[in-house]
Amino acid sequence: MYSKLVDRFLKYVSFVTTSDEKTGLTPSTPGQLIFANYLADELKNIGLIDVSVSEYGYVMGTLPANTDLAVPTIGFIAHMDTSPDMTGKHPKPRIVAQYDGSEIVLNKEENIVLAPSEFPELLQYKGQDIIVTDGKTLLGADDKAGIAEIMTALENLVANPSLKHGKIRVAFTPDEEIGMGASKFDVEKFAADWAYTLDGGEIGELEYENFNAAAATVTFKGRNVHPGYAKHKMLNSMRVANQFAGMLPRHETPEHTEGYEGFYHLTSMEGNVEKSTLTYIIRDHDRDRFEKRKKEVQHLVNKINSEFPGCASVELKDQYFNMREKIEPVMHIVTIAEEAMKEADVKPNVKAIRGGTDGSQLSFKGLPCPNIFAGGHNFHGRFEYVPIPSMQKAVDVILKIVEKVAKLN
């Protein structure tokens, strides 16, 4: 069943599909469209029908039902892009066979080490084969592991017609990492009763809650005067920006929060005396607290302006919302995934996503879409890795879901 799984994954990560929010395009980078066409051809070769690539780079295909029973149509979805947080160009993945629990030297020349002292989760995979980077790029398991798992499960269903199933839809999306993965997703065309994204982390993750999310761009206007004659005249926008940053709660940041705790995250800062810009993301699972966080940013901008009139302005933009409110009315779809994991000898770890997923936006567009593990760890950076047995178990879970849904008639 798994013979092509690793080969697929290693091929997929060779495609450069880093997304870029600055282009304003969909897909945001040309490599994603190249990868989309490759995946479409693979779907056709496996035996799927109605395979298409939209002008925006969305790949869709259908595995027809092989039963006459009235079975719900379900979908499986994964995203093609990788995070712009670190380059994904020319990765050099390697397999650490039967990991022995020690430090993994990713790059000897630069002394880049994947160490269990810093990443204790590694020890869960002692004795397993693990795919790692060379320390110079991210790996791309987020979410090319998910794509490889879906492809492998589909291939297995085609090769084994005795495994009865209803109609299955599959989609691969662009630009999830920049929050645009579902922006042009045609839910009506996809025509599934519900779907699952294969975009979670470690083995067992099952998620139907995620952050409410917004972006804030705070701009500070200063006034430049020769520093020798600047008293009572100069307004240094960088100093005001620094003052604003210090006014936000010190411990409500990603490095000090976990679980259901929200945060303000300063993602970039640039400026000079005359103009400075701070960019934040605002996150909270609770909608009321989320709205209060946005109001607090505006309140602090107002406080700055009370001291430095007209200096500060803020642009707030909602990005996505917690899909829990859309999933709870159809909780049986989560129960199916949870039972499928147990039948595949995977311990379910039902938790809230400390981030977002295509499934959030899709749920609000009318396609309920919980999230299932793809198996990777340390996404978006050089320490990313994925245990091969976790990927294999994700394939098993997909097949168990399909099996269970086929019995719902």
Summary of the structure (lengths in Angstrom):
residues: 409
radius of gyration: 23.1
end to end distance: 27.1
largest distance: 85.3
contacts: 1427
relative contact order: 0.19
helix: 34%
strand: 24%
